[in-house]
Amino acid sequence: MKKKFPDYNKIYTDILVKKFPHKYEECQSLLQKEILSALDIITLNKKIFGRDISSVKRSQKHRSYSRSDILEMLDYQKKHKINNSQLARHFYLSRNSVMKWKKMFCI
């Protein structure tokens, strides 16, 4: 049975066309991907809406990440040589989540 996910490409394209047409070209490279990862969605949100921390913290409870998204974040940490706190701040995560993921994936 195929899992059904929201069509983020269509959602973000509609938002850009209707409300932020001046930002469309900046986001086009991400929107051309067939499947958007959670990190791509976070990047799109930052590019379109900026960094509104109050709304990010409010919606933080409802985020979930796939295994590939988690591994991509942990690779980002290695590549940029940052600690757990810095990674958590960068992706608006809990330090406990980062630590749990590192234990789960033995990194």
N, C-alpha and C positions, 0 to 999 in steps of 0.2 A: 504494500500500500504506500503510495507516494505521500510524503508530508506536504502540507500546504503552508506556504509562507506568504507574507504580504509581498506584493510586487513593489519593492522599494524604488526601483528605477522609475516606474510610472508615478509613484507618489512624489518623489523629489523633482521629477521633471515638471509635473503639474505645479508644484509650489514655486519652482524657479520661473516658469513661464508666466504665471499669474501675478506673483508678488515681488519677485526679485529678478526681472529679466536682465538686469545689468550684471548679475553674478553667474548667469548661465554658462558663459564661455569658460569661466574659471573652474566650473564643476564638471564640464563635459567629459574630461578624461575618466573620471570615476563613474559617470553615468553610462559610459560605453561598455563597461564590464557586464557580462551576462549575469553573474551572481555577485551580489554585494555582501561582503563580510561585515561583521559587527564593527570592525575597525574602520571600514569604508564609510559606514553610516555615521559613526562618530565624527570622522573627518568632514563629511558633507554637512553635518549639523554645525560644526565649528565655522566652516566656510560661509554658510548661508546665514546663520543666526548669530554668529559671534560666540563669545564665552559668557553666557548668562548663567552664573554659578547657582543662583537660587533655583532656577528651573531644573538644572542638572541634578542638584541634590534631591529635589522633590521626586524626580522620576527614577532615581538610582535604584530604588527597591525593586523595580520591575525589569531590570536588565538581566539577560542571561546570555552566556557566551558558549559557543561550540568549542570542542576540543581544539580545532584548528585556530580559532580566534585566540584562545588562551596561549597556545604554543607560539603564535605570532607575537603576542605581547611579551612573553618571556624571552623570545629571540631579540625583540627590540631592546629589552633590558640588557642583554649580553652585548649587543652591538654597540649600544651607547654607553656601556659601563656605568649604569646607574644603580642605586640601591633600591630596596623594596619600597621605601617611602616615596622616593622620587617617581618610581613607576606608578604607584598608586595615585599620586597627585596628577601625573600626566594624563592618565586615562580615567580619572575620577572614580577610583576604586577604593576599597578598604585594604589596609595593609594586611589584615587577617586573610582576606581573599587571596592576595598575592602569595602569602606564606603557605596557605592551604594548597594552592595550585602547584607550588614548587615541590611540596611533599608528595602530592598526587602523581606528578610526572617525573619524580626523581631527578630534578634538575638542581 
